[in-house]
Amino acid sequence: MNETQVVIPISLGHVMAFLIKGKRSILVDTGVPGSEQKILDALASNGVAPKDIALILITHCHSDHFGSLPVLKKQTGANVAIHQSEAEALTQGVSVAVVPVGILGRIFKFFIMLSGKPNIAGVKPDILIDRELNLEEFGVQGKVIATPGHTAGSVSIILTTGEAIIGDLLMAFGKGAPNYPVFAQDMAQVKNSLKLVMGYKPKKIYASHGGVFDAEVILKKFGL
């Protein structure tokens, strides 16, 4: 276990990006368009220069997760990784399908549609993830695993420090308890993916919407 490795959440309003600092550094997600300066400022405040980023990992191809990627790719020169099933969407700069679950999901999608389609330049990924990606060559002790459900190509990061970054596999609002996502292409897959993540016995789980959860909270809430 690498005790010097640390996960640093970067608040970008309603969504989070994450900096993983190990022997080198990995940036997980890039927020909505226009988030690049907040992210660069967060890197600087944690002693990380843009050139120190070894990898930019996109957990899934929704615009609130890859919106600032075109700028940050240029600023850092880092390789970009995404699941292979969403590589074409990222290359085109478009989100994969947003599928609402329940009334709350439909309300949120309505407001997303009202806001219009963001204009994001496409970025061709350098690394395509299938089932797993070992992060050791990027200076981090851990791996990326496929956790489909929210989208077909959603991925999560499992770290040897007992931490997991799960994108939108779970969501919370404000300081609320974690819940299944309000958007999901396949809710049965969401549940199976959550079981897969918890099977690694993480102690802390970082969600892109809602912050950090202790494993005990998730195990109790979802009966795992």
C-alpha positions as YAML, in Angstrom:
chain: A
units: angstrom
residues:
- id: 1
  name: MET
  ca: [0.00, 0.00, 0.00]
- id: 2
  name: ASN
  ca: [1.31, 3.46, -0.91]
- id: 3
  name: GLU
  ca: [0.62, 5.60, 2.16]
- id: 4
  name: THR
  ca: [1.91, 8.78, 0.42]
- id: 5
  name: GLN
  ca: [-0.80, 8.55, -2.24]
- id: 6
  name: VAL
  ca: [-3.69, 10.97, -1.80]
- id: 7
  name: VAL
  ca: [-7.00, 11.85, -3.48]
- id: 8
  name: ILE
  ca: [-7.81, 15.57, -3.62]
- id: 9
  name: PRO
  ca: [-11.38, 16.54, -4.60]
- id: 10
  name: ILE
  ca: [-11.67, 19.65, -6.78]
- id: 11
  name: SER
  ca: [-15.04, 21.37, -6.40]
- id: 12
  name: LEU
  ca: [-16.42, 22.75, -9.67]
- id: 13
  name: GLY
  ca: [-19.88, 23.71, -8.47]
- id: 14
  name: HIS
  ca: [-22.36, 20.89, -8.89]
- id: 15
  name: VAL
  ca: [-19.69, 18.42, -10.03]
- id: 16
  name: MET
  ca: [-16.25, 17.33, -8.82]
- id: 17
  name: ALA
  ca: [-12.96, 16.55, -10.49]
- id: 18
  name: PHE
  ca: [-10.27, 14.66, -8.60]
- id: 19
  name: LEU
  ca: [-6.50, 14.89, -8.40]
- id: 20
  name: ILE
  ca: [-4.69, 11.69, -7.46]
- id: 21
  name: LYS
  ca: [-1.16, 12.39, -6.24]
- id: 22
  name: GLY
  ca: [1.25, 9.48, -6.09]
- id: 23
  name: LYS
  ca: [4.71, 9.20, -7.58]
- id: 24
  name: ARG
  ca: [3.10, 11.13, -10.42]
- id: 25
  name: SER
  ca: [-0.36, 12.70, -10.72]
- id: 26
  name: ILE
  ca: [-3.60, 11.79, -12.46]
- id: 27
  name: LEU
  ca: [-6.53, 14.12, -13.12]
- id: 28
  name: VAL
  ca: [-9.95, 12.44, -13.03]
- id: 29
  name: ASP
  ca: [-12.56, 14.33, -15.09]
- id: 30
  name: THR
  ca: [-12.50, 18.00, -16.10]
- id: 31
  name: GLY
  ca: [-15.90, 19.47, -15.24]
- id: 32
  name: VAL
  ca: [-18.10, 21.61, -17.45]
- id: 33
  name: PRO
  ca: [-16.67, 23.89, -20.14]
- id: 34
  name: GLY
  ca: [-14.85, 26.82, -18.57]
- id: 35
  name: SER
  ca: [-13.65, 24.88, -15.50]
- id: 36
  name: GLU
  ca: [-10.03, 24.74, -16.61]
- id: 37
  name: GLN
  ca: [-8.76, 27.69, -14.55]
- id: 38
  name: LYS
  ca: [-10.33, 26.35, -11.34]
- id: 39
  name: ILE
  ca: [-8.64, 23.03, -12.00]
- id: 40
  name: LEU
  ca: [-5.27, 24.60, -12.82]
- id: 41
  name: ASP
  ca: [-5.50, 26.71, -9.66]
- id: 42
  name: ALA
  ca: [-6.27, 23.59, -7.61]
- id: 43
  name: LEU
  ca: [-3.29, 21.80, -9.13]
- id: 44
  name: ALA
  ca: [-1.02, 24.74, -8.32]
- id: 45
  name: SER
  ca: [-2.25, 24.97, -4.73]
- id: 46
  name: ASN
  ca: [-1.33, 21.30, -4.30]
- id: 47
  name: GLY
  ca: [2.13, 21.69, -5.80]
- id: 48
  name: VAL
  ca: [1.29, 20.11, -9.16]
- id: 49
  name: ALA
  ca: [2.33, 21.81, -12.39]
- id: 50
  name: PRO
  ca: [0.34, 21.09, -15.58]
- id: 51
  name: LYS
  ca: [3.28, 19.10, -16.99]
- id: 52
  name: ASP
  ca: [3.19, 16.88, -13.88]
- id: 53
  name: ILE
  ca: [-0.15, 15.36, -14.92]
- id: 54
  name: ALA
  ca: [0.65, 11.92, -16.31]
- id: 55
  name: LEU
  ca: [-2.92, 11.05, -17.32]
- id: 56
  name: ILE
  ca: [-6.36, 12.61, -17.67]
- id: 57
  name: LEU
  ca: [-9.00, 9.97, -17.03]
- id: 58
  name: ILE
  ca: [-12.61, 10.60, -18.08]
- id: 59
  name: THR
  ca: [-15.04, 8.48, -16.04]
- id: 60
  name: HIS
  ca: [-17.73, 8.77, -18.72]
- id: 61
  name: CYS
  ca: [-18.61, 10.94, -21.71]
- id: 62
  name: HIS
  ca: [-21.08, 13.47, -20.31]
- id: 63
  name: SER
  ca: [-20.26, 17.14, -20.84]
- id: 64
  name: ASP
  ca: [-20.04, 17.95, -17.12]
- id: 65
  name: HIS
  ca: [-17.17, 15.46, -16.92]
- id: 66
  name: PHE
  ca: [-15.19, 16.26, -20.08]
- id: 67
  name: GLY
  ca: [-16.20, 19.86, -20.79]
- id: 68
  name: SER
  ca: [-12.79, 21.44, -20.07]
- id: 69
  name: LEU
  ca: [-10.76, 18.58, -21.54]
- id: 70
  name: PRO
  ca: [-9.74, 20.31, -24.80]
- id: 71
  name: VAL
  ca: [-7.98, 23.12, -22.92]
- id: 72
  name: LEU
  ca: [-6.48, 20.91, -20.21]
- id: 73
  name: LYS
  ca: [-5.19, 18.42, -22.78]
- id: 74
  name: LYS
  ca: [-3.25, 21.28, -24.40]
- id: 75
  name: GLN
  ca: [-2.10, 22.74, -21.09]
- id: 76
  name: THR
  ca: [-0.82, 19.45, -19.65]
- id: 77
  name: GLY
  ca: [0.15, 17.44, -22.71]
- id: 78
  name: ALA
  ca: [-1.14, 14.41, -20.82]
- id: 79
  name: ASN
  ca: [-2.57, 11.30, -22.42]
- id: 80
  name: VAL
  ca: [-6.36, 10.98, -22.20]
- id: 81
  name: ALA
  ca: [-8.06, 7.70, -21.26]
- id: 82
  name: ILE
  ca: [-11.72, 6.72, -21.58]
- id: 83
  name: HIS
  ca: [-13.63, 3.48, -22.00]
- id: 84
  name: GLN
  ca: [-13.47, 2.28, -25.59]
- id: 85
  name: SER
  ca: [-17.26, 2.32, -26.02]
- id: 86
  name: GLU
  ca: [-17.34, 6.11, -25.52]
- id: 87
  name: ALA
  ca: [-14.19, 7.01, -27.44]
- id: 88
  name: GLU
  ca: [-16.05, 8.09, -30.56]
- id: 89
  name: ALA
  ca: [-18.34, 10.43, -28.62]
- id: 90
  name: LEU
  ca: [-15.33, 12.07, -26.95]
- id: 91
  name: THR
  ca: [-13.61, 12.42, -30.32]
- id: 92
  name: GLN
  ca: [-16.71, 14.24, -31.60]
- id: 93
  name: GLY
  ca: [-17.10, 16.33, -28.42]
- id: 94
  name: VAL
  ca: [-20.62, 15.11, -27.69]
- id: 95
  name: SER
  ca: [-22.26, 13.49, -24.69]
- id: 96
  name: VAL
  ca: [-23.54, 9.95, -24.80]
- id: 97
  name: ALA
  ca: [-27.24, 9.47, -24.05]
- id: 98
  name: VAL
  ca: [-28.61, 10.96, -20.84]
- id: 99
  name: VAL
  ca: [-31.35, 8.55, -19.74]
- id: 100
  name: PRO
  ca: [-33.52, 9.81, -16.85]
- id: 101
  name: VAL
  ca: [-34.63, 7.57, -14.00]
- id: 102
  name: GLY
  ca: [-37.85, 8.58, -12.26]
- id: 103
  name: ILE
  ca: [-39.40, 12.03, -11.89]
- id: 104
  name: LEU
  ca: [-36.24, 13.70, -10.58]
- id: 105
  name: GLY
  ca: [-34.25, 12.48, -13.56]
- id: 106
  name: ARG
  ca: [-36.87, 13.77, -15.99]
- id: 107
  name: ILE
  ca: [-36.87, 17.18, -14.28]
- id: 108
  name: PHE
  ca: [-33.10, 17.41, -14.41]
- id: 109
  name: LYS
  ca: [-33.04, 16.38, -18.08]
- id: 110
  name: PHE
  ca: [-35.61, 19.08, -18.87]
- id: 111
  name: PHE
  ca: [-33.32, 21.76, -17.45]
- id: 112
  name: ILE
  ca: [-30.32, 20.26, -19.23]
- id: 113
  name: MET
  ca: [-32.22, 20.51, -22.51]
- id: 114
  name: LEU
  ca: [-33.20, 24.11, -21.73]
- id: 115
  name: SER
  ca: [-29.56, 25.04, -21.23]
- id: 116
  name: GLY
  ca: [-28.72, 23.90, -24.75]
- id: 117
  name: LYS
  ca: [-25.98, 21.71, -26.14]
- id: 118
  name: PRO
  ca: [-22.52, 22.88, -25.05]
- id: 119
  name: ASN
  ca: [-20.00, 23.59, -27.78]
- id: 120
  name: ILE
  ca: [-17.01, 21.38, -26.91]
- id: 121
  name: ALA
  ca: [-14.15, 20.57, -29.24]
- id: 122
  name: GLY
  ca: [-13.62, 16.86, -29.71]
- id: 123
  name: VAL
  ca: [-10.56, 15.18, -28.21]
- id: 124
  name: LYS
  ca: [-9.30, 11.89, -29.58]
- id: 125
  name: PRO
  ca: [-8.37, 9.69, -26.59]
- id: 126
  name: ASP
  ca: [-4.89, 8.21, -26.40]
- id: 127
  name: ILE
  ca: [-5.81, 5.19, -24.27]
- id: 128
  name: LEU
  ca: [-8.91, 3.04, -24.66]
- id: 129
  name: ILE
  ca: [-10.05, 1.10, -21.61]
- id: 130
  name: ASP
  ca: [-11.76, -2.25, -21.95]
- id: 131
  name: ARG
  ca: [-12.16, -4.11, -18.66]
- id: 132
  name: GLU
  ca: [-9.21, -2.74, -16.67]
- id: 133
  name: LEU
  ca: [-6.32, -0.29, -16.85]
- id: 134
  name: ASN
  ca: [-3.34, -0.56, -14.48]
- id: 135
  name: LEU
  ca: [-2.35, 2.91, -13.27]
- id: 136
  name: GLU
  ca: [1.14, 1.99, -12.08]
- id: 137
  name: GLU
  ca: [2.83, 3.32, -15.22]
- id: 138
  name: PHE
  ca: [1.23, 6.69, -14.47]
- id: 139
  name: GLY
  ca: [2.67, 6.79, -10.95]
- id: 140
  name: VAL
  ca: [-0.46, 5.73, -9.06]
- id: 141
  name: GLN
  ca: [-1.05, 2.46, -7.23]
- id: 142
  name: GLY
  ca: [-4.45, 1.28, -8.40]
- id: 143
  name: LYS
  ca: [-6.50, 0.45, -11.45]
- id: 144
  name: VAL
  ca: [-9.46, 1.54, -13.52]
- id: 145
  name: ILE
  ca: [-12.34, -0.92, -13.86]
- id: 146
  name: ALA
  ca: [-15.42, -0.90, -16.08]
- id: 147
  name: THR
  ca: [-18.55, -0.05, -14.08]
- id: 148
  name: PRO
  ca: [-21.34, 0.33, -16.65]
- id: 149
  name: GLY
  ca: [-24.86, 1.41, -15.86]
- id: 150
  name: HIS
  ca: [-24.96, 5.20, -15.66]
- id: 151
  name: THR
  ca: [-23.54, 5.00, -19.17]
- id: 152
  name: ALA
  ca: [-22.32, 1.96, -21.05]
- id: 153
  name: GLY
  ca: [-18.70, 3.11, -20.75]
- id: 154
  name: SER
  ca: [-18.62, 4.36, -17.18]
- id: 155
  name: VAL
  ca: [-15.47, 3.48, -15.24]
- id: 156
  name: SER
  ca: [-14.31, 3.67, -11.62]
- id: 157
  name: ILE
  ca: [-10.89, 3.90, -10.01]
- id: 158
  name: ILE
  ca: [-9.86, 1.45, -7.30]
- id: 159
  name: LEU
  ca: [-6.80, 2.56, -5.31]
- id: 160
  name: THR
  ca: [-4.57, 0.49, -3.05]
- id: 161
  name: THR
  ca: [-5.06, 3.12, -0.34]
- id: 162
  name: GLY
  ca: [-8.62, 1.85, 0.22]
- id: 163
  name: GLU
  ca: [-10.25, 4.61, -1.81]
- id: 164
  name: ALA
  ca: [-12.52, 4.45, -4.84]
- id: 165
  name: ILE
  ca: [-13.59, 7.17, -7.30]
- id: 166
  name: ILE
  ca: [-16.88, 6.16, -8.88]
- id: 167
  name: GLY
  ca: [-18.01, 9.00, -11.16]
- id: 168
  name: ASP
  ca: [-21.82, 8.96, -11.29]
- id: 169
  name: LEU
  ca: [-22.33, 5.40, -10.09]
- id: 170
  name: LEU
  ca: [-23.94, 7.00, -7.04]
- id: 171
  name: MET
  ca: [-25.13, 10.58, -6.47]
- id: 172
  name: ALA
  ca: [-26.04, 12.80, -3.55]
- id: 173
  name: PHE
  ca: [-27.30, 16.36, -3.37]
- id: 174
  name: GLY
  ca: [-26.11, 18.85, -0.79]
- id: 175
  name: LYS
  ca: [-25.07, 16.88, 2.25]
- id: 176
  name: GLY
  ca: [-27.58, 14.13, 1.60]
- id: 177
  name: ALA
  ca: [-27.12, 10.38, 1.66]
- id: 178
  name: PRO
  ca: [-25.88, 8.56, -1.43]
- id: 179
  name: ASN
  ca: [-28.49, 7.33, -3.89]
- id: 180
  name: TYR
  ca: [-28.54, 5.60, -7.23]
- id: 181
  name: PRO
  ca: [-28.03, 8.07, -10.10]
- id: 182
  name: VAL
  ca: [-30.93, 10.07, -11.51]
- id: 183
  name: PHE
  ca: [-29.65, 9.14, -14.98]
- id: 184
  name: ALA
  ca: [-28.87, 5.55, -15.95]
- id: 185
  name: GLN
  ca: [-28.82, 3.67, -19.23]
- id: 186
  name: ASP
  ca: [-29.20, 0.40, -17.31]
- id: 187
  name: MET
  ca: [-30.10, 0.44, -13.61]
- id: 188
  name: ALA
  ca: [-29.48, -3.30, -13.23]
- id: 189
  name: GLN
  ca: [-25.92, -2.70, -14.39]
- id: 190
  name: VAL
  ca: [-25.58, 0.20, -11.94]
- id: 191
  name: LYS
  ca: [-26.42, -2.16, -9.08]
- id: 192
  name: ASN
  ca: [-24.05, -4.85, -10.33]
- id: 193
  name: SER
  ca: [-21.27, -2.28, -10.78]
- id: 194
  name: LEU
  ca: [-21.76, -0.98, -7.24]
- id: 195
  name: LYS
  ca: [-21.45, -4.53, -5.92]
- id: 196
  name: LEU
  ca: [-18.26, -4.92, -7.96]
- id: 197
  name: VAL
  ca: [-16.73, -1.76, -6.51]
- id: 198
  name: MET
  ca: [-17.68, -2.65, -2.94]
- id: 199
  name: GLY
  ca: [-16.21, -6.12, -3.48]
- id: 200
  name: TYR
  ca: [-12.78, -4.45, -3.42]
- id: 201
  name: LYS
  ca: [-13.62, -3.33, 0.15]
- id: 202
  name: PRO
  ca: [-12.83, 0.38, -0.21]
- id: 203
  name: LYS
  ca: [-13.01, 2.49, 2.94]
- id: 204
  name: LYS
  ca: [-13.77, 5.79, 1.24]
- id: 205
  name: ILE
  ca: [-15.83, 6.34, -1.90]
- id: 206
  name: TYR
  ca: [-15.66, 9.56, -3.91]
- id: 207
  name: ALA
  ca: [-18.68, 10.44, -6.07]
- id: 208
  name: SER
  ca: [-18.65, 13.19, -8.68]
- id: 209
  name: HIS
  ca: [-21.93, 14.57, -7.32]
- id: 210
  name: GLY
  ca: [-22.09, 14.48, -3.55]
- id: 211
  name: GLY
  ca: [-18.59, 14.14, -2.18]
- id: 212
  name: VAL
  ca: [-17.03, 11.46, 0.00]
- id: 213
  name: PHE
  ca: [-18.84, 8.55, 1.63]
- id: 214
  name: ASP
  ca: [-17.68, 6.01, 4.17]
- id: 215
  name: ALA
  ca: [-18.07, 2.44, 3.01]
- id: 216
  name: GLU
  ca: [-20.27, 1.58, 5.99]
- id: 217
  name: VAL
  ca: [-22.85, 4.14, 4.87]
- id: 218
  name: ILE
  ca: [-23.08, 2.63, 1.40]
- id: 219
  name: LEU
  ca: [-23.11, -0.97, 2.62]
- id: 220
  name: LYS
  ca: [-25.96, -0.17, 5.02]
- id: 221
  name: LYS
  ca: [-27.97, 2.00, 2.60]
- id: 222
  name: PHE
  ca: [-27.91, -0.51, -0.27]
- id: 223
  name: GLY
  ca: [-27.90, -3.73, 1.74]
- id: 224
  name: LEU
  ca: [-24.59, -4.94, 0.35]
...
